[in-house]
Amino acid sequence: MSQTSLKERTAKGLFWGAMNSGTTQVLNLVIGIFLARLLSPADYGIVGVLTIFTAIAGDLQSAGFTQALVNIRRPEDRHYNSVFSFNVVMSLIMYALLFFCAPLIASFFHQPCLVSVSRVVFLSFLISSLGIAHGGFMTKNMMNKEIAIIGALALIVSGSVGITLALLGFSYWSLAWQQIAYITTLNLGRYYYVSWRPRLTLDFAPVRQMAPFAMKILVTKIINTTSNNVLTVIFGRLFPMPQVGNYSQAFKWDTMAHSLITNTVGQLAQPVLVESSDSQLRVYRKMIRFTAFLSMPLMFGLALVSREFILITIGSAWLGCVPLLQLLCLSGAFMPLHTMYQNLAISNGRSDIFMWLNILQIILQVALIILIAPYGMYLMVAAYSLFIFLWLLPWHLFTGRLIAYSWWEAFKDVAPFVLLSLAVMLLTWFITQPILNIWLLLLAKVLIATLLYYVIMKLLHVQILRECEAFFKSQLHR
C-alpha cells in the first residue's frame, strides 16, 4: 500500500474512530445519568463485582486470535472460520464452568443474589462469541464508519432496555439485561455489514498456526483485565456494597473518558503500524503526540469538574465517588499511552514483551494494593493511580527500542501536553473560585479551560493542532 493511501485511510480511520468514541461516550453519558438516578450505589456494586469474571471469560473465549487476525497481512476465509469455531467452543466451556461456580462467587462477596444474577450476566460472553471473528474482520479492514454505526445502535437499544427495566423497579437486573441487549445488538450489526459467513466445519489448523502469537496475547489480556478490575474485587470483599458502588461509578466515568481517546487511536494503531513498517517511528511518534494532545486536557479537565459534574448529572447521592474519580483521572490520562505502547509491541510481533510486562505489572500492583489495604479505599486508589503512571517507564524501555524511539523523543512528545494541561487546569480553578452557582461554575470551567488550551496550542504553533484543523477543513469543503 502506498504511503499516500495509508495516510488517507489513517486519517479517515481516526475521524470515524473519533466519531465512534465520541458517540459512544455521549450515549453512555446520557444512559449512565438516567440509570444512576434510578438505581442505588448498592445496585451498581452488585453487578460491578461480576465485571472481572465476564471480562476474563471474554478474554479466554477470544484467546488473542482477534489481534492475531489483524496481524496477518492477508487473512483468508479459513482463518476467520477457524477463529469463529474456536470462540464458540471456548464460550460454551466457560459458561458451563462459571454457571456452576456462581454459588462460590456469591459466597465470596457475601451476596446470595449473585447466584442468579451472575448466571444471566455470563450469557453476554456466550452470545459475543458469535461475532468476535466478524469484529476482527471489520477491524482488519478499517471499517470504522460501520463500527461507529453499530456501536451507537447497540448503546441506544441496550440503554433503552436498561432504563425501561429500572423504571419498572427491576433494580440491579436492569444492568444485567442491559449487557445482554448490548452484545446481541452488536452482533446483529456485525452480521449485517460483514459479508463473510462461518461454515459448519471444525478446522482448527489456522488457530494452531496463530497460537504461539495469540497465546501470549491471551495471557496478557487476562493480566490486563485483572489489573483493571482488581480493586473492584478487593473492595467487594472488604467494603459494603454502597462503597463498592461508588468506586464502580467513579471507575465507569473514568473509563468512559479515557476510552474516548483509547478507542479512537487503539482500533487503528495496530493495522496502521503493521502496514507502515518502513516508517514506523515517524508514524508512531505522530500517533503518540496526537494521543497526548487529546488525553491530557480531557482527563485533567474531568478531574477539575468532577464534583460539579457528579452533582448535576447523577445527584448528591453519588458524592462519595468524586474523590475516587479525581484520583482515577490522574492515571486515566496515561491509559491511552499504555495502549499505544502495547500496540507497538504487538504490531512488531513481540507478544512476549506484551505478555511479560503485564504479568510483572499485575504482580507488583496486587502486592502494592495489599500492602496499602489497611489504610482504606482512597489511599489504595491513589497508589493504583501512581503505579499506572510509573509503569509507562518499563513499557518505553522494552518497546521503544523496537523502533529506536529514544527517551528524549518520548519526553518531547508527551511532556509538553502534560505540563500545559496541568497549568491550564490550575489556572482555570483559580479563575473560577468566586463562582458559587454550580451550573455556572461547570460551564465556566469547561469554557475557560478549553479556550486557554486552544489559545496556548495556537500560540505555540503545535503541529498536531494544525494537522487536525487542516483535516477538518478538508472534510467540510467536500
Secondary structure, 3 states (H helix, E strand, C coil): CCHHHHHHHHHHHHHHHHHHHHHHHHHHHHHHHHHHHHCCHHHHHHHHCCHHHHHHHHHHHHCCHHHHHHHCCCCCHHHHHHHHHHHHHHHHHHHHHHHHHHHHHHHHCCCCCHHHHHHHHCHHHHHHCCCHHHHHHHHHCCCHHHHHHHHHHHHHHHHHHHHHHHHCCCCHHHHHHHHHHHHHHHHHHHHHHCCCCCCCCCCCHHHHHHHHHHHHHHHHHHHHHHHHHHHHHHHHHHCCHHHHHHHHHHHHHHHHHHHHHHHHHHHHHHHHHHHCHHHHHHHHHHHHHHHHHHHHHHHHHHHHHHHHHHHHHCCHHHHHHHHHHHHHHHHHCCHHHHHHHHHHHHHCCCHHHHHHHHHHHHHHHHHHHHHHHHHCHHHHHHHHHHHHHHCHHHHHHHHHHHHCCCHHHHHHHHHHHHHHHHHHHHHHHHHCCCCCCHHHHHHHHHHHHHHHHHHHHHHCCCHHHHHHHHHHHHHHCC
